[in-house]
Amino acid sequence: MMSWLAAAPALLAAAAAVIGPGLVATAPLRAGAVARAALAGLVGIVCAGVAGTVFGAIGAPFHAAQVLAVALAAGIGAALLRRRLPALAVSGARIPPVPLALVWTGAALVVAVVAFAGVPDPDRISQTYDNVFHLSAVAAILDGFPASPLTLRSLIETGASGIAYYPAAWHELVAMTSQLSGASVAVSANAVWIAVQALVWLPGVAWLAQVVLPGRPAATTVLVALPLGAAFGAFPYALLAWGTVYPTGLAHALLPAALAVVVIAARGLATARRGERAAPAALLIAAVALAVVALAFAHPRVLATWALLLLPFAAWVLGRGFARAWRRGGRARRRAVGWLGAGTGLSLALAGAALWYAVTRLGLFDEPLEDRLSGPQAQAVQGIGDGIAQVLTLQAMTGSGATTTTVAPFLAAAVLGGAVVAVRRPRTRWLVVAFALAAVLFVLAAGSDGVIAKLATGVWYKDRFRLAAALPVVAVPLAALGVLALARFVRRRGAPRLAVPLAGAVALTSAAGLALTGTTAASADVFALPDERATWQIVSQKQIDFMDDRVAGTVPAGQRVLGDPWDGSALTQLFGRREPVFPHVNGQWDAARLTLAWDLARIEDDPAVCEALDALRVRYVLYNPHEFGGGDPAGNHFPGPHAAVEAGLFTEEATDGESTLYRIDQCGALPD
């Protein structure tokens, strides 16, 4: 096991992977350090997604150099575009480098400590359902599988033809980190998580605060918002323990920058003079496209959260523009009424199209709504009043059962104070509305299993954790506004000097509460690695060692390994460098895989079994009789390996008393 200090090269490589391509691509644009980092996160994800798609389409193995090539091309394009459209400059506060470095580094350390203080070493995996696929996908990409989001799902939809979309950005970042540093996938994944929070989430939310709080000292606003970004339990910490939903977490980290870039562009268009709106309109289109594409490559479901939080701002901008045109009268009023009618018609058409898709493609009414969204992530776990109290006091769900952290009184007071100030100013009122919308959906998801709750939150899988993660995106700017207002009230002349340490104190007290009352323990729980005999975990250290030694040393290269993915065999490519037949515990499998999953025990009387083994190039079975997390809640879909092994049909090749590798002799040698 390596120490966290020894993971420094992986952390540096992760930092390069996370924002390096974006910094290259945005180099021609003018921006402050925080704004540039936030924008680079968005652009870098687009570069990685484009590289994976393009090079995957031609069959080239994914590599970090491909992302750099796309970033260089984007940088050249940005330089040419900037010459034609000088307005393409990203606003950003010019902050003295020493205070910025100290505050930014301090906030990043708080995030890392709260998240990983209970994890003894960085070479551990999150032993959770979703992570089986994420780890398998990264291992497959490093072994040459295309990193294209258009085909990544084909790993678990093996009978699919055509597009099999799955957001690949997270897996690309981890693969790049492993390639650049030589670190294991486990170390690389943990390094990327830290880098994303430090270099995407923190600068993104600080930049958003600066953008949406006009009239406040820009540099002070950034320095206040940075530590506050580390203070909320709902994000980034809860999504590390619940799931673990790495792609969703990446997309949520991108949300503040995705909002800020659109807000800046929309304001530029709204304030442009008639006859000078072509460039601002093009900038707005580019900003929306950048946000949409980046979030789609990270996780498209978060686009709904982006739209939800952006809706109040859009309504305010459009409403103000309509009111201004109405007051002018004449042609301006007629044009505004026409645009209003067209926009209303378009909105109704889009709503109708969405309803049609939900009914005809998703089968919205194929079964009663009461029977839908009943999985563990969607079940109500508390009352409506409990959810409201959690929003007001900023108690956070930890991701470990029904455990919530203690209240965060100072942070909650900052958010409430900021909301009071924001409501009094038209330009910031939309922030309160956005926070309220997200809060209502969270309360419904966590506190009700009714039809209304399911309809309102279905696009988020009715997952209370995904909706709770939206709250800090706007709560951080509100808290920053509250701290700035309090500092100005206490010390009108020296308010900026007081605001930064006040924000730091609020953040530290909140982070300490998270660490001591469940957040750190929840992360430690999902990263727990037993020395041997895994029970609810996916694998034990002894099982990992067996795959690394005996599986890799016995199974010939080019052959797959068969096993029940619920007992850890799904990770043979990660730990044993041999591709598993089933890289995830759930999937839509082709006929050959289904034959092995259900009928392997019929190998001596059903020729179809040997045909399937030949087609998939399998002659070994890995067996470790346990089912992590209690097994498949929908039933055991892999009884074949169990029945065959327990019937003694195969030859024992190697064992350590816990894991056993069996050789299949009934079908003879694999055909060439």
C-alpha positions in Angstrom: 0.0 0.0 0.0 1.3 3.4 -0.9 1.0 6.5 1.3 -0.9 9.6 0.3 2.4 11.5 0.0 3.6 8.9 -2.5 0.6 9.7 -4.6 1.9 13.2 -5.3 2.9 12.3 -8.9 -0.6 11.0 -9.6 -2.1 14.2 -8.1 0.1 16.3 -10.4 -0.9 14.2 -13.4 -4.5 14.5 -12.4 -4.2 18.2 -12.3 -2.7 18.2 -15.7 -5.4 16.0 -17.1 -8.3 18.0 -15.5 -7.4 21.5 -16.6 -4.2 21.2 -18.7 -6.0 20.8 -22.1 -8.5 23.6 -21.2 -5.6 26.0 -20.3 -4.0 25.3 -23.6 -7.3 25.8 -25.5 -8.2 29.1 -23.7 -4.7 30.6 -23.7 -5.6 33.3 -26.2 -8.5 34.6 -24.0 -8.0 37.3 -21.3 -9.0 36.1 -17.9 -8.0 36.1 -14.2 -6.6 32.9 -12.6 -9.8 31.7 -11.1 -12.0 32.5 -14.1 -9.4 30.8 -16.4 -9.3 27.7 -14.3 -13.1 27.5 -14.2 -13.4 27.9 -17.9 -10.5 25.5 -18.5 -12.4 22.8 -16.7 -15.4 23.1 -19.1 -13.2 23.4 -22.2 -10.9 20.5 -21.1 -13.9 18.1 -20.8 -15.0 19.0 -24.3 -11.5 18.4 -25.6 -11.3 15.0 -23.9 -14.8 14.1 -25.2 -14.0 15.1 -28.7 -10.7 13.3 -28.7 -12.3 10.1 -27.4 -15.1 10.3 -30.0 -12.8 11.1 -33.0 -10.0 8.7 -32.3 -12.4 6.1 -31.1 -14.2 6.3 -34.4 -11.0 5.4 -36.3 -10.1 2.6 -33.9 -7.1 4.3 -32.3 -6.4 3.5 -28.6 -7.1 6.5 -26.3 -4.1 8.5 -25.1 -3.6 11.8 -23.3 -1.7 13.1 -26.4 -4.9 13.0 -28.4 -6.6 15.3 -25.9 -3.7 17.7 -26.1 -3.9 17.7 -29.9 -7.5 18.7 -29.8 -6.7 21.4 -27.2 -4.0 22.8 -29.5 -6.4 22.9 -32.4 -9.1 24.6 -30.2 -6.5 27.2 -29.0 -5.6 28.1 -32.5 -9.3 28.5 -33.3 -9.8 30.7 -30.3 -6.9 32.9 -31.3 -8.4 33.4 -34.8 -11.8 33.9 -33.4 -10.6 36.5 -30.9 -9.1 38.6 -33.7 -12.5 38.8 -35.3 -14.5 39.1 -32.1 -12.5 41.2 -29.6 -15.4 40.9 -27.1 -14.4 37.3 -26.5 -12.7 38.2 -23.2 -13.6 36.3 -20.0 -14.0 38.7 -17.1 -12.2 37.7 -13.9 -11.0 39.4 -10.8 -7.3 40.3 -10.6 -6.3 39.0 -7.2 -2.9 39.3 -5.5 -1.3 35.9 -6.1 -0.2 35.2 -2.5 -3.6 35.6 -0.8 -5.2 33.7 -3.7 -2.8 30.8 -3.5 -3.2 30.5 0.3 -7.0 30.6 0.3 -7.3 28.3 -2.7 -4.8 25.8 -1.3 -6.4 25.9 2.1 -9.9 25.2 0.6 -8.6 22.3 -1.5 -6.9 20.8 1.6 -10.1 21.0 3.6 -11.9 19.1 0.8 -9.3 16.4 0.6 -9.1 16.0 4.4 -12.9 15.8 5.0 -13.2 13.3 2.1 -10.2 11.1 2.7 -9.1 11.5 6.4 -10.6 8.0 7.1 -9.1 6.3 4.0 -5.6 5.0 5.0 -4.1 4.9 1.6 -4.9 6.2 -1.9 -4.8 2.7 -3.6 -8.3 1.8 -2.5 -11.4 1.7 -4.6 -14.9 2.8 -3.6 -16.6 -0.6 -3.1 -20.0 0.4 -4.5 -22.4 -0.7 -7.2 -21.8 2.0 -9.8 -18.1 1.9 -9.4 -17.9 -1.6 -10.7 -18.7 -0.3 -14.1 -16.5 2.8 -13.8 -13.4 0.8 -12.8 -14.1 -1.8 -15.5 -14.5 1.0 -18.1 -11.2 2.7 -17.2 -9.3 -0.6 -17.3 -10.8 -1.4 -20.7 -9.9 2.0 -22.1 -6.3 1.5 -20.9 -6.3 -1.8 -22.6 -7.4 -0.3 -25.9 -11.2 -0.2 -25.8 -12.5 3.1 -27.4 -13.0 6.0 -25.0 -15.8 7.3 -27.1 -19.0 8.2 -25.3 -20.8 6.9 -28.4 -19.7 3.3 -27.7 -18.7 3.1 -24.0 -22.0 1.5 -23.0 -21.3 -1.4 -25.3 -19.1 -2.8 -22.6 -22.4 -3.8 -20.8 -24.7 -3.8 -23.8 -22.8 -6.4 -25.7 -25.6 -7.2 -28.1 -26.1 -3.6 -29.1 -25.5 -2.3 -32.6 -25.0 1.4 -33.4 -24.7 4.1 -30.8 -24.3 2.9 -27.2 -23.9 6.3 -25.4 -22.4 6.6 -21.9 -20.7 9.8 -20.7 -17.0 9.0 -20.9 -15.3 12.1 -19.5 -14.6 10.8 -16.0 -13.1 7.6 -17.4 -10.9 9.5 -19.8 -9.6 11.7 -17.0 -8.7 8.7 -14.9 -7.1 6.9 -17.9 -5.1 10.1 -18.7 -3.9 10.3 -15.1 -2.8 6.7 -15.1 -1.0 7.1 -18.5 0.9 10.3 -17.4 1.9 9.0 -13.9 2.0 5.3 -14.2 -0.3 5.1 -11.1 -2.9 2.4 -10.7 -6.5 3.0 -11.7 -7.5 3.2 -8.0 -4.9 5.8 -7.2 -5.7 7.7 -10.4 -9.4 7.8 -9.6 -8.8 9.2 -6.2 -6.3 11.7 -7.5 -8.8 12.9 -10.2 -11.6 13.3 -7.6 -9.4 15.6 -5.6 -8.2 17.5 -8.7 -11.7 18.0 -9.9 -12.8 19.5 -6.6 -9.7 21.7 -6.3 -9.4 22.9 -9.9 -13.0 22.7 -11.2 -15.5 23.0 -8.4 -13.7 25.5 -6.2 -12.7 28.0 -8.9 -16.0 27.5 -10.7 -18.1 28.3 -7.7 -15.9 31.3 -6.8 -16.1 32.6 -10.4 -19.9 32.1 -10.3 -20.1 34.1 -7.1 -18.1 36.9 -8.6 -20.3 36.9 -11.8 -23.7 36.9 -10.1 -22.8 39.3 -7.3 -22.2 42.5 -9.2 -21.4 45.6 -7.3 -19.3 43.7 -4.7 -15.5 43.8 -4.6 -14.7 41.1 -7.2 -11.4 40.0 -5.6 -12.9 39.8 -2.2 -15.9 37.9 -3.4 -13.6 35.2 -5.0 -11.6 34.9 -1.8 -14.7 34.6 0.3 -16.4 32.0 -2.0 -13.4 29.7 -2.3 -13.4 28.4 1.3 -17.2 28.3 1.4 -17.0 25.9 -1.5 -15.5 23.3 0.8 -18.1 23.8 3.5 -21.3 22.0 2.2 -21.9 18.3 2.8 -24.3 17.8 -0.1 -21.5 18.5 -2.5 -18.8 17.5 -3.1 -18.7 14.9 -0.3 -22.1 13.1 -0.4 -21.7 11.9 -4.0 -18.4 10.3 -3.1 -20.0 8.0 -0.7 -23.4 7.6 -2.3 -23.2 5.6 -5.5 -20.3 6.3 -6.0 -21.5 8.3 -8.9 -18.2 9.7 -10.3 -19.5 11.0 -13.6 -22.4 12.8 -11.9 -20.0 14.3 -9.4 -17.8 15.6 -12.3 -20.8 17.1 -14.0 -21.9 18.8 -10.8 -18.4 20.2 -10.3 -18.7 21.8 -13.8 -22.1 23.3 -13.0 -20.9 26.7 -11.6 -18.7 27.4 -14.6 -21.5 26.2 -16.9 -23.8 28.8 -15.3 -21.3 31.6 -15.1 -20.3 31.5 -18.7 -23.9 31.7 -19.8 -24.8 34.5 -17.4 -21.8 36.6 -18.6 -22.8 36.0 -22.3 -26.5 36.7 -21.7 -25.7 40.0 -19.9 -23.5 41.0 -22.8 -26.3 40.5 -25.3 -28.9 42.1 -23.1 -26.8 45.3 -22.7 -25.6 45.5 -26.4 -26.8 48.3 -28.6 -29.1 47.6 -31.5 -26.9 46.9 -34.6 -24.1 45.7 -32.4 -25.7 42.4 -31.2 -24.2 40.0 -33.7 -21.0 39.3 -31.7 -22.7 39.1 -28.3 -25.3 36.7 -29.8 -22.6 34.5 -31.2 -20.9 34.5 -27.8 -24.1 33.5 -26.1 -24.6 30.6 -28.5 -21.0 29.5 -28.0 -21.4 29.7 -24.2 -24.6 27.6 -24.2 -23.0 25.1 -26.6 -19.9 24.9 -24.4 -21.9 24.3 -21.3 -24.3 21.7 -22.9 -21.5 19.7 -24.6 -19.3 19.7 -21.5 -22.1 18.5 -19.3 -23.2 15.9 -21.8 -19.7 14.5 -21.9 -19.6 14.5 -18.1 -23.2 13.3 -17.4 -26.2 14.5 -19.5 -28.6 14.0 -16.7 -27.1 17.0 -15.0 -28.2 19.2 -17.9 -31.6 19.2 -16.2 -30.1 20.6 -13.1 -28.2 23.3 -15.2 -31.5 24.2 -16.9 -33.4 24.3 -13.5 -30.8 26.7 -11.9 -30.6 28.8 -15.1 -34.3 29.2 -15.6 -34.9 32.0 -13.0 -32.1 34.0 -14.5 -33.4 33.5 -18.0 -36.9 34.5 -16.9 -35.6 37.6 -15.2 -33.5 38.7 -18.3 -36.3 38.1 -20.7 -38.9 39.6 -18.5 -36.8 42.8 -18.0 -36.3 43.0 -21.8 -40.0 42.6 -22.5 -40.9 45.2 -19.9 -38.4 47.7 -21.4 -39.8 47.1 -24.9 -43.4 47.4 -23.7 -42.6 50.8 -22.2 -41.1 52.0 -25.5 -44.3 51.1 -27.3 -44.7 51.1 -31.1 -42.5 48.7 -33.1 -40.5 47.6 -30.1 -43.7 46.5 -28.3 -45.0 44.6 -31.3 -41.6 42.9 -31.8 -41.5 41.9 -28.1 -45.1 40.5 -28.3 -44.1 38.5 -31.4 -41.0 37.1 -29.7 -43.1 36.3 -26.6 -45.6 34.4 -28.8 -42.9 32.5 -30.6 -41.1 31.6 -27.4 -44.3 30.4 -25.8 -45.1 28.3 -28.9 -41.6 26.8 -28.9 -41.8 26.0 -25.2 -45.1 24.3 -25.7 -43.7 22.3 -28.6 -40.7 21.2 -26.7 -42.9 20.2 -23.7 -45.1 18.2 -26.1 -42.1 16.6 -27.7 -40.8 15.6 -24.3 -44.1 14.2 -23.3 -44.3 12.2 -26.5 -40.8 10.8 -25.9 -41.7 9.9 -22.4 -44.9 8.1 -23.4 -43.8 6.4 -26.6 -40.1 5.7 -26.0 -39.8 5.5 -22.2 -43.3 3.9 -21.6 -44.4 6.5 -19.1 -47.9 5.0 -18.8 -47.0 1.3 -19.5 -47.3 0.7 -15.8 -48.7 2.8 -12.9 -46.6 5.7 -11.8 -46.9 4.4 -8.2 -44.8 1.4 -9.2 -42.0 3.3 -10.8 -38.9 4.8 -9.3 -39.0 2.5 -6.3 -35.3 1.6 -6.1 -33.2 2.4 -3.0 -32.0 5.7 -4.5 -35.6 6.8 -5.1 -37.3 5.8 -1.9 -38.5 8.4 0.5 -36.5 8.1 3.7 -38.0 10.9 5.8 -40.8 13.3 6.2 -41.4 16.6 4.3 -40.6 18.5 7.4 -37.3 16.8 7.9 -36.2 17.8 4.4 -37.2 21.4 5.0 -35.3 21.4 8.2 -32.2 20.0 6.5 -32.3 22.7 3.8 -32.7 25.5 6.4 -30.0 24.2 8.8 -27.7 22.7 6.1 -27.7 19.2 7.6 -26.3 16.9 5.0 -27.0 13.4 4.1 -23.8 11.5 4.3 -24.5 8.6 1.9 -24.2 6.0 4.7 -27.7 4.8 5.4 -30.0 7.5 6.8 -27.2 9.2 8.7 -27.1 13.0 8.5 -24.5 15.4 9.8 -25.0 17.9 12.5 -26.5 21.3 11.7 -24.2 24.0 10.4 -25.5 27.1 12.1 -22.9 29.7 11.0 -23.1 28.5 7.4 -26.9 28.4 7.4 -26.9 31.9 8.8 -24.6 33.1 6.0 -26.9 31.5 3.4 -30.0 33.0 5.0 -28.5 36.4 5.3 -27.3 36.3 1.7 -30.8 35.3 0.6 -32.3 38.3 2.5 -29.8 40.7 0.8 -30.3 39.0 -2.6 -34.1 39.3 -2.5 -33.8 43.1 -2.0 -31.9 43.5 -5.3 -33.5 42.6 -8.6 -30.1 41.5 -10.2 -29.6 38.8 -7.5 -33.2 37.8 -6.7 -33.1 34.9 -9.2 -30.5 33.2 -7.0 -33.0 32.8 -4.2 -35.6 31.4 -6.7 -33.1 28.9 -8.1 -32.2 27.8 -4.6 -35.8 27.4 -3.7 -36.6 25.4 -6.8 -33.8 22.9 -6.1 -34.8 22.8 -2.4 -38.4 21.9 -3.2 -37.4 19.1 -5.5 -35.0 17.7 -2.9 -37.6 17.8 -0.2 -40.1 16.0 -2.5 -37.5 13.4 -3.6 -36.4 12.6 0.0 -39.8 12.9 1.7 -42.5 11.6 -0.7 -43.2 8.6 -2.9 -46.3 10.1 -4.4 -47.0 10.6 -8.0 -46.4 14.3 -8.0 -42.9 13.8 -6.4 -42.1 11.1 -9.0 -43.2 13.3 -11.9 -41.3 16.3 -10.6 -38.1 14.5 -9.9 -38.1 11.6 -12.3 -35.5 13.1 -14.6 -33.1 12.9 -11.7 -34.1 9.3 -11.0 -35.9 10.8 -8.0 -32.5 10.6 -6.3 -32.3 12.8 -3.3 -28.6 12.9 -3.4 -28.4 14.3 -6.9 -30.9 17.0 -6.1 -29.2 17.9 -2.8 -26.0 18.3 -4.8 -27.6 21.2 -6.7 -28.1 23.3 -3.6 -24.5 24.3 -3.0 -24.1 25.6 -6.5 -26.2 28.6 -5.6 -25.8 28.4 -1.9 -22.1 29.2 -2.1 -22.8 32.6 -3.8 -25.6 33.3 -1.3 -23.4 32.5 1.6 -20.6 34.7 0.2 -23.1 37.5 -0.1 -24.2 37.0 3.5 -20.6 37.1 4.7 -19.8 40.2 2.7 -23.0 41.9 4.0 -22.1 41.0 7.6 -18.5 42.2 7.2 -19.8 45.5 5.8 -22.3 45.8 8.7 -19.7 45.2 11.3 -16.8 47.2 9.8 -17.9 49.4 6.9 -14.4 50.7 6.0 -12.4 47.5 6.6 -15.1 45.1 5.3 -13.0 43.4 2.7 -10.2 42.6 5.2 -12.8 41.2 7.6 -14.8 39.2 5.1 -12.1 36.7 4.1 -11.2 35.5 7.6 -14.9 35.4 8.5 -15.6 33.2 5.5 -12.6 31.0 6.5 -14.0 30.6 10.0 -17.5 29.7 8.7 -16.0 27.2 6.3 -13.7 25.6 8.9 -16.5 25.2 11.5 -18.8 23.7 9.0 -16.1 21.3 7.6 -15.2 20.2 11.1 -18.9 19.4 11.8 -19.0 17.4 8.6 -15.8 15.5 9.4 -16.9 14.7 13.0 -20.5 13.8 12.4 -20.6 11.4 9.5 -19.2 12.7 6.2 -15.6 11.4 6.7 -16.9 8.1 8.2 -19.2 7.5 5.2 -16.2 7.9 2.8 -14.1 5.6 5.0 -16.9 3.0 5.0 -17.2 2.8 1.2 -13.4 2.7 0.8 -13.0 -0.1 3.4 -10.8 -2.9 2.2 -10.8 -6.1 4.3 -7.6 -8.1 4.4 -9.6 -11.2 3.4 -13.1 -12.6 3.2 -15.0 -9.7 1.7 -18.7 -9.8 2.7 -20.5 -6.7 1.5 -17.4 -5.4 -0.2 -16.6 -6.2 -3.9 -13.2 -7.5 -3.1 -10.7 -8.1 -0.3 -7.0 -7.4 -0.4 -6.4 -11.2 -0.6 -8.7 -11.4 -3.6 -6.9 -8.6 -5.3 -3.5 -10.3 -4.7 -4.9 -13.5 -6.2 -6.0 -11.8 -9.3 -2.7 -10.0 -9.7 -0.7 -13.1 -9.2 -2.5 -16.3 -10.1 -5.1 -15.0 -12.6 -2.6 -12.9 -14.5 0.0 -15.6 -14.3 -2.2 -18.5 -15.4 -4.8 -17.3 -17.9 -3.2 -16.7 -21.3 -3.3 -13.2 -22.8 -6.2 -12.8 -25.1 -8.6 -15.0 -23.1 -11.4 -13.8 -21.0 -12.2 -14.9 -17.4 -15.7 -16.1 -16.5 -17.3 -15.6 -13.1 -20.2 -14.1 -11.2 -19.6 -10.3 -11.3 -21.2 -10.0 -7.9 -18.3 -11.8 -6.3 -15.6 -9.5 -7.7 -14.7 -11.3 -10.9 -16.0 -8.2 -12.8 -12.7 -6.6 -11.9 -10.3 -9.1 -13.4 -9.2 -6.6 -16.0 -8.4 -4.0 -13.4 -6.5 -6.3 -11.0 -5.6 -9.4 -13.1 -5.1 -7.8 -16.6 -7.5 -10.3 -18.1 -10.9 -9.1 -19.5 -13.9 -10.4 -17.7 -16.9 -11.9 -19.5 -19.1 -9.7 -17.3 -17.5 -6.3 -16.5 -20.5 -5.2 -14.5 -23.1 -6.7 -12.3 -25.9 -5.5 -14.6 -26.1 -5.3 -18.3 -27.9 -6.3 -21.5 -25.9 -9.3 -22.6 -25.6 -11.1 -25.9 -26.8 -14.6 -26.4 -23.4 -16.2 -25.7 -23.0 -14.4 -22.4 -26.6 -15.3 -21.4 -25.9 -18.9 -22.1 -22.9 -18.9 -19.7 -24.7 -16.9 -17.1 -27.6 -19.3 -16.9 -26.6 -22.7 -18.4 -22.9 -23.2 -17.7 -23.7 -26.3 -15.7 -25.1 -28.0 -18.8 -21.7 -27.9 -20.5 -21.5 -31.7 -20.8 -24.9 -32.1 -22.6 -25.6 -28.8 -24.4 -23.2 -28.0 -27.3 -24.3 -24.3 -27.1 -22.3 -23.9 -23.9 -19.0 -24.8 -25.6 -19.9 -22.7 -28.6 -20.4 -19.7 -26.3 -17.1 -20.4 -24.5 -15.3 -20.6 -27.8 -17.0 -17.5 -29.2 -15.9 -15.5 -26.1 -12.5 -17.2 -25.8 -13.0 -18.6 -22.3 -11.4 -21.5 -20.6 -11.1 -20.3 -17.0 -13.6 -19.6 -14.2 -12.8 -17.4 -11.2 -14.8 -18.2 -8.1 -15.1 -16.4 -4.7 -18.4 -17.3 -3.2 -19.8 -14.0 -1.8 -22.2 -11.4 -3.2 -21.2 -7.8 -2.4 -23.8 -5.6 -1.0 -26.1 -8.5 -0.3 -26.3 -9.5 -4.0 -28.6 -8.6 -6.8 -31.8 -7.1 -5.5 -33.7 -8.2 -8.6 -32.5 -11.8 -8.3 -29.4 -13.8 -9.2 -28.8 -13.5 -12.9 -25.6 -15.5 -12.9 -26.4 -18.9 -11.5 -24.5 -20.8 -14.1 -21.0 -20.4 -12.7 -22.2 -21.3 -9.2 -24.0 -24.4 -10.3 -21.1 -25.6 -12.5 -18.5 -25.1 -9.8 -20.5 -26.6 -7.0 -21.2 -29.6 -9.3 -17.4 -30.2 -9.5 -17.3 -29.9 -13.3 -14.0 -28.0 -13.6 -10.4 -28.6 -12.7 -8.9 -26.6 -9.9 -5.9 -24.7 -11.2 -5.0 -22.4 -8.3 -6.5 -21.4 -4.9 -5.6 -19.4 -1.9 -8.4 -20.8 0.3 -10.7 -17.9 -0.6 -10.5 -17.5 -4.3 -10.2 -20.4 -6.7 -9.3 -20.4 -10.4 -10.8 -23.4 -12.4 -9.9 -24.6 -15.8 -12.6 -25.8 -18.2 -11.5 -29.0 -20.0 -14.8 -30.2 -21.6 -14.5 -28.1 -24.7 -10.9 -28.8 -25.6 -8.4 -26.2 -26.7 -9.6 -22.8 -28.0 -9.8 -22.7 -31.8 -7.3 -20.4 -33.5 
